[in-house]
Amino acid sequence: MKFALGMPGLILYPPLVGPWEADASPRDLVGIAQRADELGFDMLTISEHIVMPEKMAGAMGRRFPDSLVAASVLAGATQRIKMLTYVLVLPFRNPVVLAKQVATVDFMSDGRFVLGVGIGHTRAEFNAIGVPFEHRGSRSNEYIEAMKELWTSNSPKFKGDFVEFAEIAFDPKPVQKPHPPLMVGGNSKPAMRRAAKYGDGWLPWLIKREDLPDCLDYVRSQPNSRANDPGFEVVLPISEYKVEDYSHRELGETTVPASTQHMIDEVGRHREAGVTVTQVAPPKTRSGEHFIEWIEWFARDVMPEFQ
């Protein structure tokens, strides 16, 4: 089992945000990332939205970073931990520019970047950026194909409905081969099929653990599914979010296992269900110091049970 820590302070998501996070300094957040690196966490997860529609700001919070910029800063401040965008909204980006950004972060971090992508779901956000909301799924599929061509070919060439290039040089290439791991987020069957066809992993959101085995059977049943390859990752939070999908309206209190044995039992059930990366975040903490105390407890008392 691998463990990913949700970065605090970069987003202010009401179900988990602590009262200190809105005023946390960049130094505070970098210090948490460095401590997670020292403690042996495998990944830091970084969420993003470019803008937040006002009608959703109450449920989701107003603050979200650019995940690539945040990942670059945190990668530069750490030594071994990987950065996972959880998730970057793929249709918002020009795929040639995004491929360059990803390759550069991976190159400069010596292979410590994992690209998690989704197709987006807030129409107002698409409108603000000037990207069509329609066909965002097919657009995303094509973007993935184009980026893989740029990352892996010495003479990249591509022609599709949304992207076209030829006779270009593209360097630096990513350190990780054939390219940085690409994980696909989403709960819908099209998202699962996208993960099966293109992904090195799947990032479900609000999928209940008891439903995960059937979902994974569906992902693995797809033609030439990459989910049957060794190393295909399945990332699932340990927090039990009681929120409505898409609207993020809270339906109850988000819970996190409190005792050591309860946490160990819950991570074990994750593993039995097919999870390979457990994403953790503490319950609402009082301060940055309290946050660090929680991750130190987790690393000391829980992580060794799964090594």
KABELDA-V226092 format. One record per pair of residues at least 24 apart in sequence whose ideal C-beta (glycine too) atoms are under 6 Angstrom apart, sorted by the first residue. I is the first residue (numbers start at 1). J is the second residue. Records with the same first field share a line. If there is no record, write none. Layout:
BEGIN
I->J  J
END
This chain:
BEGIN
1->271  306
2->42  277
3->41  42  278
4->43  45  277  279
5->36  41  44
6->45  279  281
7->44  46
8->291
10->65  70
11->47  63  64
12->61  63
13->61
14->61
15->241  254
16->281
18->284  285
20->287
28->288
30->77
33->74  78
34->78
35->292
36->295
37->78  79  81
39->299
40->299
41->81
43->82  84
44->81  83
45->84  86  279
46->70  71  85
47->86
48->88
50->129
51->125  128
53->122  124
59->248  249
60->248
68->101
72->105
75->109  112
82->112  114
83->113
84->114  116
85->115  116
86->116
87->116  117  118  185
88->117
89->118  120
90->117  140  143
91->120  131  136  139  140
92->129  131
95->143  146  147  163
99->147  150
103->172  174
106->174  175  176  180
107->172  175
110->175
111->175  176
113->180
114->181
115->180  182
116->183  185  203
118->185  186
121->246
137->190
144->198
151->179
152->178
192->218  219
193->222
195->219
196->222  225  227
199->226
201->232  233
202->234
203->235
206->245
209->273
212->273  274
213->273  274
216->274
233->276  277
234->274  275  276
235->277  279
236->275
237->279
238->266  278  280
239->281
256->283
260->301
263->302
264->302  305
END
